Amino acid sequence: MKRLLLLTLLPFCASAQEWPAPVKAIEKQGITIIKSFPGPNGMTGYLGKYQEMGVTIYVTPDGKHAISGYLYDDKGVNLSEKLIQKELYEPAGREMWQRLEKAKWISDGKADAPRKIYVFADPFCPYCRQFWQQARPWVESGKVELRTVLVGVIKPESPAYAAAILKAKDPAKAWHDYEQSGGKTAPALPASVPAEQAKAVNMNQKLMDELGANVTPAIYYMNDDNVLQQVVGLPDEEKLNLMMGK
């Protein structure tokens, strides 16, 4: 999963206390300090971010020196990465998941399906259509609810077609029929793109950009550890089975 843009979504608030001099010096290099935490052997750790990536800093017991980088234990376990994952990336992923839940999406499958999968799709995207076909066994068996977030990125007319599908009397049926027909049953385009649906498509596009995806399909799901996962492009068989919960 791409992490660069996810960290911009969290409201980081560094403590008002004074950091040690070495940490303050590192801050001037563009690192935002988020919190302190106990380190090994009398050291104090500091969690921060730099260019939207998590970083850790360890200050010596005398408070005069700081080491920036990963900390490993005697078994080779990257303790810094575990901390960054838990404190930064996982909360950012949960925040983004909540935003996905509030987006304008089309449901495909049972609402009580144990697995929810979001996919950003363009009406003219052949790989989106192929993914839709791949997902049929899981969707139709009630194991997965596929939530399609329509965007318009491939052709100039893509946003209008996406808005027209959202404007349909039954958007879920319109999208299902469109994908099942191989794109041959597109709803008639209105003389002008309806404002409400056009806004929804634009907001979907903004959300996709914030997630760091620039192609469709862009697929998001929570794994068994409740960590947000991203798959950009058509998934291979291994990734498909993993995301579907097989």
C-alpha positions as CSV (number, residue, x, y, z in Angstrom):
1,M,0.0,0.0,0.0
2,K,1.3,3.5,-0.8
3,R,1.8,5.5,2.3
4,L,3.0,8.9,1.1
5,L,-0.4,10.6,0.9
6,L,-2.0,8.7,3.7
7,L,0.0,10.5,6.4
8,T,-1.4,13.9,5.3
9,L,-4.8,12.8,6.5
10,L,-3.9,12.5,10.2
11,P,-4.1,15.5,12.5
12,F,-0.6,15.4,14.0
13,C,-0.2,17.4,17.2
14,A,3.3,17.5,18.6
15,S,3.6,18.0,22.4
16,A,4.0,21.5,23.6
17,Q,7.0,20.5,25.7
18,E,10.5,21.4,24.7
19,W,12.3,18.7,22.8
20,P,16.0,18.1,23.6
21,A,18.4,20.2,21.6
22,P,19.5,17.5,19.1
23,V,15.8,16.8,18.3
24,K,15.1,20.5,17.8
25,A,18.1,20.6,15.5
26,I,16.7,17.7,13.5
27,E,13.3,19.5,13.3
28,K,15.0,22.3,11.4
29,Q,15.8,19.8,8.6
30,G,12.1,19.4,7.9
31,I,11.1,16.6,10.2
32,T,7.8,17.0,12.1
33,I,8.1,15.5,15.6
34,I,4.8,13.8,16.7
35,K,5.5,12.2,20.1
36,S,8.1,10.7,22.4
37,F,8.3,7.2,23.6
38,P,10.6,5.1,25.9
39,G,13.6,3.7,24.1
40,P,16.1,0.9,25.2
41,N,19.0,1.4,27.5
42,G,17.9,4.8,28.9
43,M,17.4,6.3,25.4
44,T,14.3,8.3,24.6
45,G,12.7,7.7,21.2
46,Y,10.8,10.3,19.1
47,L,8.4,9.5,16.3
48,G,8.1,11.9,13.4
49,K,7.4,12.2,9.7
50,Y,9.5,13.5,6.9
51,Q,8.1,14.1,3.4
52,E,5.0,12.0,4.5
53,M,7.2,9.1,5.6
54,G,7.5,7.9,9.2
55,V,10.8,8.3,10.9
56,T,12.3,7.5,14.4
57,I,14.9,9.3,16.3
58,Y,16.7,8.1,19.5
59,V,18.3,10.4,22.0
60,T,21.2,9.3,24.2
61,P,20.6,9.3,28.0
62,D,22.6,12.5,28.4
63,G,20.3,14.3,26.0
64,K,23.2,15.6,23.9
65,H,23.1,13.3,20.9
66,A,20.4,11.9,18.6
67,I,20.4,9.0,16.1
68,S,18.0,9.0,13.3
69,G,17.1,5.7,11.6
70,Y,15.8,2.2,12.3
71,L,16.4,0.4,15.6
72,Y,16.8,-3.4,15.5
73,D,16.8,-6.0,18.3
74,D,19.2,-8.9,18.7
75,K,16.9,-11.1,16.4
76,G,17.0,-8.6,13.6
77,V,13.4,-7.3,14.1
78,N,12.9,-3.8,12.9
79,L,11.4,-2.2,16.0
80,S,11.1,1.2,14.4
81,E,9.1,-0.1,11.5
82,K,6.7,-1.8,13.8
83,L,6.2,1.4,15.8
84,I,5.7,3.5,12.6
85,Q,3.2,1.0,11.3
86,K,1.2,0.9,14.5
87,E,1.3,4.6,15.4
88,L,1.1,6.2,11.9
89,Y,0.2,4.0,9.0
90,E,-2.5,1.9,10.6
91,P,-4.4,4.9,12.0
92,A,-4.1,6.7,8.7
93,G,-5.5,3.6,6.9
94,R,-8.5,3.5,9.3
95,E,-9.1,7.2,8.7
96,M,-9.1,6.6,5.0
97,W,-11.4,3.6,5.3
98,Q,-13.9,5.9,7.1
99,R,-13.7,8.3,4.2
100,L,-14.2,5.5,1.7
101,E,-17.4,4.5,3.6
102,K,-18.8,8.0,3.2
103,A,-18.0,8.3,-0.5
104,K,-20.5,7.9,-3.3
105,W,-20.2,4.3,-4.2
106,I,-22.4,1.6,-5.9
107,S,-23.0,-1.6,-4.0
108,D,-22.7,-4.9,-5.7
109,G,-23.4,-7.9,-3.5
110,K,-24.9,-8.5,-0.1
111,A,-24.7,-5.6,2.4
112,D,-23.9,-8.1,5.2
113,A,-21.1,-9.7,3.3
114,P,-18.1,-10.4,5.6
115,R,-15.7,-8.6,3.3
116,K,-16.0,-5.1,1.8
117,I,-13.9,-4.1,-1.1
118,Y,-13.7,-0.6,-2.7
119,V,-12.7,-0.2,-6.3
120,F,-12.2,3.1,-8.1
121,A,-13.3,2.4,-11.7
122,D,-13.7,4.3,-14.9
123,P,-16.6,3.4,-17.3
124,F,-14.1,3.0,-20.1
125,C,-11.5,1.0,-18.1
126,P,-11.2,-2.6,-19.6
127,Y,-9.2,-3.8,-16.5
128,C,-12.0,-2.5,-14.2
129,R,-14.4,-4.6,-16.2
130,Q,-12.1,-7.6,-16.0
131,F,-11.8,-7.2,-12.3
132,W,-15.6,-7.0,-12.0
133,Q,-15.8,-10.3,-13.8
134,Q,-13.1,-11.9,-11.6
135,A,-15.0,-10.9,-8.5
136,R,-18.3,-12.6,-9.6
137,P,-17.8,-15.9,-7.6
138,W,-17.2,-14.1,-4.3
139,V,-19.9,-11.4,-4.8
140,E,-22.6,-13.9,-6.0
141,S,-21.8,-16.3,-3.1
142,G,-22.4,-13.5,-0.6
143,K,-18.8,-13.5,0.6
144,V,-17.9,-10.0,-0.7
145,E,-19.6,-6.7,-1.2
146,L,-17.9,-4.8,-4.0
147,R,-18.3,-1.1,-3.7
148,T,-17.5,0.7,-6.9
149,V,-16.4,4.3,-6.7
150,L,-16.8,5.8,-10.1
151,V,-14.3,8.3,-11.5
152,G,-13.6,9.8,-14.9
153,V,-9.9,9.5,-15.8
154,I,-9.5,7.7,-19.1
155,K,-11.5,9.6,-21.7
156,P,-12.8,13.2,-21.9
157,E,-16.4,11.8,-21.8
158,S,-15.6,9.5,-18.8
159,P,-16.9,11.9,-16.1
160,A,-20.2,12.4,-18.0
161,Y,-20.7,8.6,-18.3
162,A,-19.9,8.1,-14.7
163,A,-22.4,10.8,-13.7
164,A,-25.0,9.3,-16.0
165,I,-24.7,5.9,-14.3
166,L,-25.0,7.5,-10.8
167,K,-28.0,9.5,-12.1
168,A,-29.8,6.3,-13.3
169,K,-33.0,5.2,-11.5
170,D,-31.1,2.2,-10.2
171,P,-27.4,2.9,-10.4
172,A,-26.4,-0.6,-9.1
173,K,-28.4,-2.2,-11.9
174,A,-27.2,0.3,-14.5
175,W,-23.5,-0.5,-13.6
176,H,-24.1,-4.2,-13.4
177,D,-25.8,-4.3,-16.8
178,Y,-23.1,-2.0,-18.3
179,E,-20.2,-4.2,-17.0
180,Q,-21.9,-7.4,-17.9
181,S,-22.6,-6.3,-21.4
182,G,-18.9,-5.3,-21.9
183,G,-19.8,-1.6,-22.0
184,K,-22.6,-1.9,-24.5
185,T,-25.5,-0.8,-22.3
186,A,-24.4,2.6,-21.3
187,P,-27.2,4.9,-20.1
188,A,-28.1,7.8,-22.4
189,L,-26.0,10.9,-21.7
190,P,-28.1,13.9,-20.6
191,A,-27.9,17.1,-22.4
192,S,-25.9,18.5,-19.5
193,V,-24.1,16.6,-16.7
194,P,-26.3,16.7,-13.6
195,A,-24.6,18.9,-11.0
196,E,-25.1,16.5,-8.0
197,Q,-23.6,13.5,-9.8
198,A,-20.8,15.6,-11.4
199,K,-19.8,16.8,-7.9
200,A,-19.8,13.2,-6.6
201,V,-17.5,12.0,-9.5
202,N,-15.2,15.0,-8.7
203,M,-15.1,14.1,-5.0
204,N,-14.4,10.5,-5.9
205,Q,-11.5,11.6,-8.0
206,K,-10.1,13.8,-5.2
207,L,-10.3,10.8,-2.8
208,M,-8.5,8.6,-5.3
209,D,-5.8,11.2,-5.7
210,E,-5.3,11.5,-1.9
211,L,-4.9,7.7,-1.7
212,G,-2.0,8.1,-4.1
213,A,-3.5,6.1,-7.0
214,N,-3.4,7.4,-10.6
215,V,-4.8,4.5,-12.6
216,T,-7.9,2.3,-12.5
217,P,-8.8,-0.1,-11.0
218,A,-7.5,1.1,-7.7
219,I,-8.7,-1.4,-5.0
220,Y,-8.8,-1.1,-1.3
221,Y,-9.7,-3.5,1.5
222,M,-9.0,-4.3,5.1
223,N,-7.0,-7.4,5.7
224,D,-7.5,-9.9,8.5
225,D,-5.4,-7.7,10.8
226,N,-7.6,-4.7,10.0
227,V,-4.9,-2.9,8.1
228,L,-5.8,-1.0,4.9
229,Q,-4.4,-2.7,1.8
230,Q,-4.1,-1.1,-1.7
231,V,-3.8,-2.9,-5.1
232,V,-3.5,-0.7,-8.1
233,G,-4.2,-2.3,-11.5
234,L,-5.6,-5.7,-12.3
235,P,-4.6,-8.1,-9.5
236,D,-3.0,-11.4,-10.3
237,E,-4.5,-14.7,-9.0
238,E,-2.5,-14.6,-5.7
239,K,-3.6,-11.0,-4.9
240,L,-7.1,-11.7,-6.0
241,N,-7.5,-14.7,-3.6
242,L,-5.9,-12.7,-0.8
243,M,-8.2,-9.7,-1.1
244,M,-11.3,-11.8,-1.5
245,G,-10.5,-13.7,1.7
246,K,-10.1,-17.1,0.1
